[in-house]
Structures are given as C-alpha cells and as structure tokens.
Amino acid sequence: MKEVKHYLALGVILAVGFWLYWVFNFNRQVQVWITVGMGCAYVLWGIIHHALRRELYLRIILEYLLVAGLACTFTIFLLLR
C-alpha cells in the first residue's frame, strides 16, 4: 500500500503539470518553465522514493536525471519550434 501512495503522488505531480500546460497554452515561455519544473519534481520524487526504499544509488539518480533531461529537452524543442 505504501508504494501506491508514492505512485499516486507522482501521478498528482504530473497531472498538475499537464493541467498547467492547458491553463497556459497561450504562453510558450511559461510552458517551458512548467516543463523544467515537472522535470525537477520527477527527479526529486525519484530520489525520495528510492531513499525511502533504501535503494538510492548514484546510478539511479543519474538515470532519473537523464530521463528528465531528455524529456525536458524534447518537450522544449517541440514548444519552441
């Protein structure tokens, strides 16, 4: 049950981010900052999640940073095209 709460928190973070995209669909610069904020929140969630499970290693942190960085880069390029 503990795991469900962690993933529910991640779902809420992403849902709020997508809702903010919809609210600020007219302002690309704000959407870029929302993208960066969602990426940072994802990395922070991953670190907290793995720290609570006592499975936090440098490799895992780098993986979250890489995934968030690629997702942010891809999304920002799409927003600014």
C-alpha positions, 0 to 999 in steps of 0.5 A, spaced: 500 500 500 505 504 501 508 504 494 501 506 491 501 512 495 508 514 492 505 512 485 499 516 486 503 522 488 507 522 482 501 521 478 498 528 482 505 531 480 504 530 473 497 531 472 498 538 475 503 539 470 499 537 464 493 541 467 498 547 467 500 546 460 492 547 458 491 553 463 497 556 459 497 554 452 497 561 450 504 562 453 510 558 450 515 561 455 511 559 461 510 552 458 517 551 458 518 553 465 512 548 467 516 543 463 523 544 467 519 544 473 515 537 472 522 535 470 525 537 477 519 534 481 520 527 477 527 527 479 526 529 486 520 524 487 525 519 484 530 520 489 525 520 495 522 514 493 528 510 492 531 513 499 525 511 502 526 504 499 533 504 501 535 503 494 538 510 492 544 509 488 548 514 484 546 510 478 539 511 479 539 518 480 543 519 474 538 515 470 532 519 473 536 525 471 537 523 464 530 521 463 528 528 465 533 531 461 531 528 455 524 529 456 525 536 458 529 537 452 524 534 447 518 537 450 522 544 449 524 543 442 517 541 440 514 548 444 519 552 441 519 550 434 
